[in-house]
């Protein structure tokens, strides 16, 4: 019956391993859970590391500052002023003002940021302070030194002397100070012995006049012994070689030109006692003999 029954062909059985879907299902589930997170949680998970780093950096910075710039060793408690500064310009109020600014500050921060601030601080009261120098001596002590601008000139008012700087800045001087020893002195008459300030000094002749004309006058009278401002007037008196030369505030170059002409061409010049370069007119000179 072979021809009637068809035999089933032989086939080799292949075992197929099905990969479980648990891993794919987990990732899909995790993705779905992540999609369900709130925006706040997402932001927190993203920035918490930066916040932690910032906090640690802040703590580290505070620690470093505490033991470097703000080290208690550098806390200023004692302030010294050298003898050179005291001899130049001894002013207790200036030193007190400086000490108030410096005390209980840290030298390291002062050296980086505040040394120029000390200069600005003292210049509000003493504008003729030129510079400041701060040196740490250890043991919470600093040394402060000042440099000063020399006065433009000094006004002698009876027994007192006043230094004059730009913008009509003035201060009373002590004969022991070196600040004004090489400055030019403008004298005043004896009848001002009762005056105790210079509030009147620039009423008739302003500061600009002195800045412009004093160099010319000093050049014209190299042997000048005294230069006197006749207060409350516009006149000046020069003492040189036993002569008294009167000047008026107007047109100083022309008056000095007349003086040089007189000195060069007048035969009796060296016997003159007084020379008035302005009283009559711009072209005439009044003279007096010994």
C-alpha positions in Angstrom: 0.0 0.0 0.0 3.0 2.1 -0.3 1.6 4.0 -3.1 -1.5 5.0 -1.2 0.1 6.3 2.0 2.5 9.2 1.8 5.2 9.2 4.5 5.9 12.4 6.5 9.2 13.8 5.6 11.8 13.8 8.3 12.6 17.2 9.8 15.2 18.1 12.5 13.7 19.7 15.6 15.2 23.0 16.5 14.9 24.2 20.0 14.1 27.9 20.1 14.9 29.9 23.3 12.7 32.8 23.8 14.3 35.8 25.3 12.3 37.0 28.3 10.8 40.4 28.0 11.3 41.4 31.6 14.3 43.7 30.8 12.4 45.5 28.1 9.4 45.8 30.3 11.5 47.3 33.2 13.1 49.9 31.0 9.7 50.8 29.6 8.3 51.0 33.1 11.2 53.1 34.3 10.8 55.5 31.4 7.1 55.8 32.2 7.9 56.5 35.9 10.4 59.1 34.9 7.8 60.8 32.7 5.5 61.0 35.6 8.1 62.8 37.9 7.2 66.4 38.9 9.3 69.3 37.5 10.5 70.1 41.0 12.0 66.7 41.5 13.7 66.8 38.1 15.2 70.2 38.9 16.3 69.1 42.4 18.0 66.0 41.0 19.7 68.1 38.4 21.0 70.9 40.7 21.6 69.4 44.1 25.1 68.5 43.2 25.9 72.1 42.3 24.3 73.3 45.6 26.4 70.9 47.6 29.6 72.0 45.8 28.7 75.7 46.4 28.2 75.1 50.1 31.5 73.2 50.4 33.2 76.0 48.5 31.8 78.6 50.8 32.9 76.7 53.9 36.4 76.3 52.4 36.6 80.0 51.5 35.6 81.0 55.0 38.2 78.7 56.4 40.9 80.1 54.1 40.0 83.7 54.8 39.9 83.0 58.5 43.5 81.8 58.5 44.9 84.2 55.8 43.4 87.6 55.4 41.4 87.5 58.6 43.9 85.8 60.7 43.7 87.1 64.3 47.5 87.6 64.2 46.9 90.4 61.7 44.2 92.2 63.7 45.4 95.8 64.3 45.3 96.8 67.9 48.4 99.0 68.3 49.5 101.9 66.0 52.8 103.6 66.1 53.9 106.8 64.4 57.7 107.2 63.8 59.6 110.2 65.1 60.3 111.4 61.5 56.6 111.9 61.0 56.2 113.7 64.4 59.1 116.0 63.6 57.7 116.8 60.2 54.2 117.6 61.4 53.2 116.7 64.9 49.4 116.9 65.1 47.6 114.7 67.7 44.3 115.1 66.0 45.7 113.7 62.8 47.1 110.7 64.5 43.8 110.1 66.4 41.9 110.3 63.1 44.3 107.8 61.5 44.1 105.4 64.5 40.3 105.4 64.4 40.4 104.3 60.8 43.0 101.5 61.3 42.2 100.0 64.7 40.3 96.6 64.6 41.0 96.1 60.9 43.1 93.3 59.5 46.4 94.3 58.0 46.2 91.8 55.1 43.0 93.3 53.8 44.2 96.7 54.6 47.3 96.2 52.5 45.3 95.0 49.5 42.3 97.4 49.5 42.4 100.1 52.2 45.7 101.8 52.2 44.4 104.3 49.7 41.3 104.7 51.8 43.3 105.8 54.8 44.8 108.6 52.6 41.3 109.7 51.5 40.1 109.5 55.1 42.8 111.8 56.5 42.7 114.2 53.5 39.2 115.2 54.3 40.6 117.1 57.3 44.2 117.5 56.2 44.3 117.9 52.4 48.1 118.6 52.5 48.8 114.9 53.4 50.6 113.6 50.3 50.8 109.9 51.0 50.6 107.2 53.7 52.8 104.2 54.4 51.6 101.3 56.5 54.1 98.6 57.8 53.2 95.6 59.8 55.5 95.1 62.8 54.0 91.9 64.2 52.2 91.4 67.5 49.1 93.1 66.1 51.0 96.4 65.7 51.5 98.6 62.6 53.7 101.6 61.9 52.1 104.5 60.0 54.1 107.2 58.2 52.9 110.3 56.4 54.3 112.4 53.6 53.1 116.0 53.3 53.0 118.7 50.6 55.1 121.6 51.6 53.1 124.8 52.0 53.0 127.1 48.9 54.1 129.8 51.4 53.9 130.7 55.0 52.1 133.8 56.5 53.7 135.2 59.6 51.1 136.9 61.8 53.0 138.5 64.7 54.4 135.5 66.6 52.3 132.9 64.8 52.9 131.2 61.4 50.4 129.7 59.1 51.0 127.3 56.2 49.1 128.1 53.0 48.3 125.5 50.4 46.1 125.5 47.3 42.4 126.4 47.6 43.2 128.7 50.6 43.9 125.7 52.8 45.7 126.9 55.9 46.9 125.6 59.3 48.8 127.0 62.1 52.4 125.8 62.3 54.8 125.1 65.1 58.4 126.3 65.0 59.6 122.8 65.8 58.2 121.2 62.7 60.2 120.7 59.5 57.2 120.9 57.3 57.6 124.6 56.5 61.3 125.3 57.1 62.1 125.8 53.4 58.9 127.6 52.4 58.8 131.3 51.5 57.5 133.5 54.3 55.1 136.4 53.8 55.2 138.9 56.7 52.5 141.1 58.0 52.7 144.5 59.9 52.8 144.8 63.7 49.4 146.3 63.9 47.9 142.8 63.3 49.2 141.4 66.6 45.6 141.1 67.8 44.4 139.0 64.8 44.1 135.2 65.5 43.1 133.8 62.1 43.7 134.3 58.3 40.0 134.6 57.4 40.7 138.1 56.1 44.0 137.4 54.3 42.6 136.8 50.7 40.0 139.6 50.8 42.0 142.1 48.7 44.6 139.8 47.1 43.6 136.3 46.3 45.6 133.1 46.2 46.0 133.2 42.4 47.8 136.5 42.6 50.5 135.0 44.9 50.9 131.9 42.6 51.3 134.1 39.5 53.4 137.0 40.8 55.5 135.6 43.7 57.9 133.8 41.4 58.5 137.0 39.5 59.1 139.0 42.6 61.5 136.5 44.1 63.5 136.4 40.9 63.7 140.2 40.7 64.8 140.5 44.3 67.2 137.6 44.9 68.6 139.2 48.1 65.2 139.9 49.6 65.2 139.8 53.4 61.5 140.3 54.0 58.3 140.4 52.0 55.5 142.2 53.8 51.8 142.3 52.8 50.3 145.6 54.1 47.1 144.0 55.3 43.7 145.3 54.2 45.3 147.1 51.3 46.6 146.2 47.8 50.2 147.1 48.6 53.4 145.2 49.4 56.8 146.0 50.8 60.1 144.4 49.9 63.2 144.7 52.1 66.4 144.2 50.2 69.9 145.6 50.9 68.7 148.2 53.3 66.1 149.4 50.9 62.3 149.4 51.1 60.6 148.8 47.7 56.8 149.4 47.5 54.7 147.4 45.1 51.1 147.5 44.1 49.1 144.4 43.2 48.3 145.5 39.6 50.7 144.9 36.7 53.6 143.5 38.7 55.7 142.7 35.5 55.7 146.4 34.5 56.7 147.6 38.1 59.6 145.1 38.1 60.7 146.4 34.7 60.8 150.0 36.1 62.9 148.7 39.0 65.4 147.0 36.7 65.7 150.2 34.6 66.2 152.3 37.7 68.9 149.8 39.0 70.7 149.9 35.7 70.6 153.6 34.7 70.2 155.6 37.9 73.6 156.5 39.3 72.5 157.1 42.8 70.5 153.8 43.0 72.7 152.2 45.8 72.2 155.3 48.0 68.4 155.1 47.9 66.4 154.1 51.0 62.9 153.9 49.6 61.6 153.1 46.1 57.9 153.4 45.3 57.1 151.8 42.0 53.5 152.7 41.6 52.2 155.6 43.8 52.1 158.4 41.2 51.6 156.6 37.9 52.6 153.6 35.8 55.5 155.6 34.3 57.0 157.3 37.3 58.9 156.2 40.4 59.1 157.9 43.7 62.5 157.5 45.5 64.0 158.5 48.8 67.6 158.8 50.0 69.2 157.6 53.2 
